[in-house]
Amino acid sequence: MSVVLSTAPLSVSNRAEFWQDAVSRTFVPLEVELHEDEPATATIVSRRVGFMQVSTVTAGPQAVARRPRMIARDGKETVSLTLMHRGIAERSQDGRKAVVHPGQVSLSDSRRPFDKALPQAFSLTSFHFPRSSLKVSDLELRSVTATAFGQDEPLSALLAGHLKRLDGRAEVVAPAQADRLATVTCDLLACLIQERHGRVAPQEPAAVQAMLLRVKGYVLRNLADPDLSLVEIASAHQVSLRYLHKLFETEGITAARWIQQQRLERCRKELARATSHAPNVTVVAHSWGFASASHFSRVFRLAYGVSPREYQATARRGSR
C-alpha cells in the first residue's frame, strides 16, 4: 500500500512548512529550502519493498541539507540511492560534488552531512534502506557518495535498469519476495561500489600500470601537503586502501615508503643547491611535507648515511 503526502490540498502559504515536515518524516531530518515564491504542488508517494522504502518525489526547485546537529540528534544510519527521472540534482558529500542527470543514479549516507540542490522542477525515486544491509566497508561507501553513476558501465547500467523495473513494479511485489528483492538491490549496489572503489582489481597489467601512474602523479602534485594520507589518495582515485597497497606491491615497495622517498629526494636536491645562502633544513623539510624536523633528520640519515646538515655542508663545499 502506498503512502501519499501532497501539498495539493494546502494553500500556497502553508506548503513550505508542510513540505519540510513531509521530507524529514519520509527520509531523515533535513533542512528544506524552496526556491519558488509560490510553491507549486509537491508529492511524495512511498511504498515498502521488504526492508527498503521506495519513494517517488515530484516537486519544484529546492535545496535540502543534512546538518551535523541533525545527525547528532537522530542518529539514523541509512543510505539513500536516488534515480533521477526529470531535472538535475547537484549533490555534495565527503568533499565531492556531482551533477546527476535523468537516468543516472547517486547515493548519500545519512551519517555525514550532505547537500543537494534541485534547481529545476524534478522527479526522482529514492531507495532508502539501513546502512547495515549494505555489505561494504565505510571507506568504500565514503568514496562513492556524491558520484553520478550512468549507463556507460556494465554494473551501473545493470543497477539503473534494476531500479527502473523495481520502481515500476514496487506496488505488486509479493511480501514473500520483498526482502529478497531488497537484498538483490543492495548486492548490486555493493558490487558497483566495490568495482568503482577498486576492491575488484583489474586483471590486465596495463590497467594496473595506468592506475599506478595516475596515483603517482597525484602524489607528486600534493607532495608538499603534510596532511596527504593514503586514505585521501585512495579516495581520490576511488580505490580501496587495500588495492592502493597492491598497486605499489607490483614495484616491491610500500606506498608510504615511496612517498617518503620522493620527499627525501626533493629535500636532498634542495639542500645541495648552490645558492648564496644555505637553505634552512627545517624550512626545507616542512616545504616537502615533513611535519617534524626531528623525524626528517632521522629518516634522512637512514637514507643517506649522514644528517641533513652534514649532507648540506658537504654538498656546498663540493660545489665551491
C-alpha positions as CSV (number, residue, x, y, z in Angstrom):
1,M,0.0,0.0,0.0
2,S,1.3,3.4,-0.9
3,V,1.5,6.4,1.4
4,V,0.9,9.7,-0.3
5,L,2.0,13.1,1.0
6,S,1.0,16.0,-1.1
7,T,0.8,19.8,-0.8
8,A,-2.1,19.9,-3.3
9,P,-4.9,20.5,-0.7
10,L,-3.0,23.3,1.1
11,S,-2.9,27.0,0.4
12,V,0.3,28.3,-1.1
13,S,1.3,30.0,2.2
14,N,1.2,26.6,4.1
15,R,3.0,24.4,1.6
16,A,6.6,25.2,2.7
17,E,6.1,24.1,6.3
18,F,4.2,21.0,5.4
19,W,6.8,20.0,2.8
20,Q,9.7,20.4,5.3
21,D,7.9,18.0,7.7
22,A,7.0,15.6,4.9
23,V,10.5,15.3,3.6
24,S,12.0,14.8,7.0
25,R,9.5,12.2,8.1
26,T,9.9,10.3,4.8
27,F,13.7,10.2,4.8
28,V,15.8,11.6,7.6
29,P,15.7,15.1,9.3
30,L,16.7,17.6,6.6
31,E,16.7,21.3,6.1
32,V,14.5,22.2,3.1
33,E,14.5,25.5,1.3
34,L,12.0,26.0,-1.5
35,H,13.2,28.2,-4.4
36,E,9.7,29.4,-5.5
37,D,7.9,32.5,-4.4
38,E,4.6,30.5,-4.7
39,P,5.5,26.8,-4.1
40,A,4.0,24.5,-6.7
41,T,2.3,21.2,-5.8
42,A,4.8,18.7,-4.4
43,T,4.1,15.0,-3.8
44,I,5.8,12.0,-2.2
45,V,4.5,8.5,-2.9
46,S,6.1,5.9,-0.7
47,R,5.8,2.1,-0.6
48,R,7.7,-0.7,1.1
49,V,9.7,-3.4,-0.6
50,G,10.9,-5.6,2.3
51,F,13.3,-3.6,4.5
52,M,13.6,-0.9,1.7
53,Q,11.5,2.1,1.3
54,V,10.8,3.3,-2.2
55,S,9.7,6.9,-2.5
56,T,8.9,8.9,-5.7
57,V,9.2,12.6,-5.2
58,T,7.8,15.2,-7.6
59,A,8.3,18.9,-6.7
60,G,9.6,22.3,-7.8
61,P,13.1,23.8,-7.3
62,Q,14.5,23.5,-3.9
63,A,17.6,22.6,-1.8
64,V,17.9,20.1,1.0
65,A,20.7,19.7,3.5
66,R,21.7,17.2,6.3
67,R,23.4,19.2,9.1
68,P,25.7,17.9,11.9
69,R,23.2,18.8,14.6
70,M,20.5,16.7,12.9
71,I,22.9,13.7,12.7
72,A,23.7,14.1,16.4
73,R,20.0,14.4,17.3
74,D,18.5,11.4,15.4
75,G,21.5,9.1,14.9
76,K,19.9,7.4,11.9
77,E,22.2,5.2,9.8
78,T,20.6,4.9,6.4
79,V,21.7,5.0,2.7
80,S,19.6,6.7,0.0
81,L,20.0,5.5,-3.5
82,T,18.4,8.0,-5.9
83,L,17.3,7.5,-9.5
84,M,16.7,10.8,-11.4
85,H,13.7,10.9,-13.8
86,R,13.4,14.6,-14.6
87,G,15.5,17.7,-13.8
88,I,19.0,17.6,-12.3
89,A,20.4,17.2,-8.8
90,E,23.6,18.9,-7.7
91,R,24.9,16.7,-4.8
92,S,27.8,17.1,-2.5
93,Q,29.2,14.9,0.3
94,D,32.6,13.8,1.6
95,G,34.4,16.5,-0.3
96,R,33.0,15.6,-3.7
97,K,30.4,17.2,-5.9
98,A,28.4,15.7,-8.8
99,V,25.6,16.7,-11.1
100,V,23.2,13.9,-11.6
101,H,21.1,13.8,-14.8
102,P,18.0,11.9,-15.7
103,G,18.7,8.1,-15.9
104,Q,21.7,8.4,-13.5
105,V,22.0,7.1,-10.0
106,S,23.7,8.6,-7.0
107,L,23.7,7.9,-3.2
108,S,24.1,9.6,0.1
109,D,25.0,8.4,3.6
110,S,22.9,9.8,6.5
111,R,25.7,9.5,9.0
112,R,27.6,12.5,7.5
113,P,26.5,16.0,6.3
114,F,25.4,16.4,2.7
115,D,23.7,18.9,0.4
116,K,21.5,18.5,-2.6
117,A,20.4,21.3,-4.9
118,L,17.5,20.8,-7.3
119,P,17.4,23.9,-9.4
120,Q,14.5,22.9,-11.6
121,A,11.2,21.1,-11.3
122,F,12.2,17.5,-10.8
123,S,11.1,13.9,-10.3
124,L,13.1,11.2,-8.7
125,T,12.8,7.9,-6.9
126,S,14.7,7.2,-3.7
127,F,15.5,3.7,-2.5
128,H,16.1,4.1,1.3
129,F,17.5,1.4,3.4
130,P,19.5,0.7,6.6
131,R,23.3,1.1,6.3
132,S,23.7,-2.3,7.9
133,S,22.1,-4.0,4.9
134,L,24.8,-2.8,2.5
135,K,27.8,-5.1,2.9
136,V,30.7,-2.7,2.1
137,S,33.2,-1.0,4.3
138,D,32.8,2.6,5.4
139,L,35.8,3.6,3.3
140,E,34.3,2.0,0.2
141,L,31.0,3.7,0.8
142,R,32.6,7.1,1.6
143,S,34.5,7.0,-1.7
144,V,31.4,6.9,-3.9
145,T,28.9,9.3,-2.2
146,A,28.1,12.3,-4.4
147,T,29.0,10.3,-7.5
148,A,26.9,10.1,-10.6
149,F,26.5,6.5,-11.9
150,G,25.3,6.4,-15.5
151,Q,24.6,3.8,-18.2
152,D,28.2,3.8,-19.5
153,E,29.5,0.9,-17.4
154,P,28.1,-2.6,-17.2
155,L,27.4,-2.7,-13.5
156,S,26.0,0.8,-13.3
157,A,23.7,0.1,-16.3
158,L,22.6,-3.1,-14.6
159,L,21.8,-1.3,-11.4
160,A,19.9,1.5,-13.1
161,G,17.9,-0.9,-15.1
162,H,17.0,-2.9,-12.0
163,L,15.9,0.2,-10.1
164,K,13.7,1.3,-13.0
165,R,11.9,-2.0,-13.1
166,L,11.6,-2.2,-9.3
167,D,10.2,1.4,-9.2
168,G,7.6,0.4,-11.8
169,R,6.5,-2.8,-10.0
170,A,7.1,-2.0,-6.3
171,E,3.3,-2.0,-5.8
172,V,2.8,-5.6,-6.9
173,V,5.9,-7.2,-5.3
174,A,4.7,-10.2,-3.2
175,P,5.5,-9.8,0.5
176,A,7.3,-13.2,0.4
177,Q,9.7,-11.9,-2.3
178,A,10.1,-8.3,-1.0
179,D,13.1,-8.8,1.3
180,R,14.8,-10.9,-1.4
181,L,14.4,-8.1,-3.9
182,A,15.7,-5.5,-1.5
183,T,18.7,-7.7,-0.8
184,V,19.4,-8.0,-4.5
185,T,19.3,-4.2,-4.8
186,C,21.8,-3.9,-2.0
187,D,24.0,-6.6,-3.5
188,L,24.0,-4.9,-6.9
189,L,24.9,-1.6,-5.3
190,A,27.7,-3.3,-3.3
191,C,29.2,-4.8,-6.4
192,L,29.2,-1.4,-8.1
193,I,30.8,0.3,-5.1
194,Q,33.5,-2.3,-4.8
195,E,34.3,-2.2,-8.5
196,R,34.4,1.6,-8.6
197,H,36.4,1.6,-5.4
198,G,39.0,-0.8,-6.7
199,R,38.5,-3.8,-4.5
200,V,37.9,-5.9,-7.6
201,A,41.4,-5.5,-9.0
202,P,41.9,-5.1,-12.8
203,Q,43.4,-8.2,-14.3
204,E,45.3,-6.5,-17.1
205,P,48.9,-5.4,-16.3
206,A,48.3,-2.3,-18.5
207,A,45.4,-1.3,-16.3
208,V,47.4,-1.7,-13.2
209,Q,50.2,0.4,-14.6
210,A,47.9,3.1,-15.8
211,M,46.3,3.4,-12.3
212,L,49.7,3.4,-10.6
213,L,50.9,6.2,-12.9
214,R,47.7,8.2,-12.1
215,V,48.3,7.7,-8.3
216,K,51.9,8.7,-8.5
217,G,51.1,11.8,-10.5
218,Y,48.5,12.8,-7.8
219,V,51.0,12.2,-5.0
220,L,53.7,14.2,-6.7
221,R,51.3,17.1,-7.2
222,N,50.4,17.0,-3.5
223,L,53.8,16.1,-2.1
224,A,54.2,19.3,-0.1
225,D,51.0,18.7,1.8
226,P,51.9,17.3,5.3
227,D,48.3,16.0,5.6
228,L,48.5,13.9,2.5
229,S,47.4,10.4,3.6
230,L,46.9,7.0,2.0
231,V,43.2,7.2,2.7
232,E,42.9,10.5,0.8
233,I,44.9,9.1,-2.1
234,A,42.8,6.0,-2.3
235,S,39.6,8.0,-2.0
236,A,40.7,10.5,-4.7
237,H,41.1,7.5,-7.1
238,Q,38.0,5.6,-6.0
239,V,40.0,2.6,-5.0
240,S,40.3,0.8,-1.7
241,L,43.2,1.2,0.7
242,R,43.9,-2.4,0.2
243,Y,44.1,-2.1,-3.6
244,L,46.3,1.0,-3.2
245,H,48.8,-1.1,-1.3
246,K,48.6,-3.8,-4.0
247,L,49.5,-1.3,-6.7
248,F,52.8,-0.4,-5.1
249,E,53.5,-4.1,-4.3
250,T,53.9,-4.6,-8.0
251,E,57.1,-2.4,-7.7
252,G,58.3,-4.1,-4.5
253,I,57.7,-1.1,-2.2
254,T,55.0,0.2,0.1
255,A,53.0,3.3,-0.8
256,A,54.2,5.1,2.3
257,R,57.8,4.3,1.6
258,W,57.6,5.5,-2.0
259,I,56.1,8.8,-0.8
260,Q,58.8,9.2,1.8
261,Q,61.5,8.5,-0.9
262,Q,60.1,11.2,-3.1
263,R,60.0,13.7,-0.3
264,L,63.6,12.9,0.8
265,E,64.9,13.2,-2.8
266,R,63.4,16.6,-3.2
267,C,64.8,17.7,0.2
268,R,68.2,16.3,-0.8
269,K,68.3,18.3,-4.0
270,E,67.2,21.5,-2.3
271,L,69.9,21.1,0.4
272,A,72.5,20.6,-2.3
273,R,71.6,23.7,-4.3
274,A,74.5,26.1,-4.9
275,T,73.0,29.3,-3.6
276,S,74.5,32.3,-1.8
277,H,72.7,31.4,1.5
278,A,72.2,27.8,2.7
279,P,68.5,27.0,2.9
280,N,67.3,26.3,6.4
281,V,67.0,22.5,7.0
282,T,63.7,22.7,8.9
283,V,62.2,25.0,6.3
284,V,63.2,22.6,3.5
285,A,61.7,19.7,5.5
286,H,58.4,21.5,6.0
287,S,58.2,22.6,2.4
288,W,58.2,19.0,1.2
289,G,55.6,17.7,3.6
290,F,57.6,16.6,6.7
291,A,55.7,17.8,9.7
292,S,58.5,17.1,12.2
293,A,62.1,18.3,11.7
294,S,63.4,15.6,14.0
295,H,61.6,12.8,12.1
296,F,63.0,14.3,8.9
297,S,66.5,14.2,10.2
298,R,66.1,10.6,11.4
299,V,64.8,9.3,8.1
300,F,67.3,11.4,6.1
301,R,70.2,9.8,8.0
302,L,68.8,6.3,7.4
303,A,68.5,7.0,3.7
304,Y,71.8,8.8,3.0
305,G,74.0,7.9,5.9
306,V,74.5,11.5,7.2
307,S,72.4,14.1,8.8
308,P,70.7,16.8,6.6
309,R,73.1,19.4,7.9
310,E,76.2,17.3,7.3
311,Y,75.0,16.5,3.8
312,Q,74.3,20.2,3.1
313,A,77.7,21.2,4.3
314,T,79.5,18.5,2.2
315,A,77.5,19.4,-0.9
316,R,78.2,23.1,-0.6
317,R,81.9,22.5,-0.1
318,G,81.9,20.3,-3.2
319,S,80.1,23.0,-5.3
320,R,82.7,25.6,-4.3
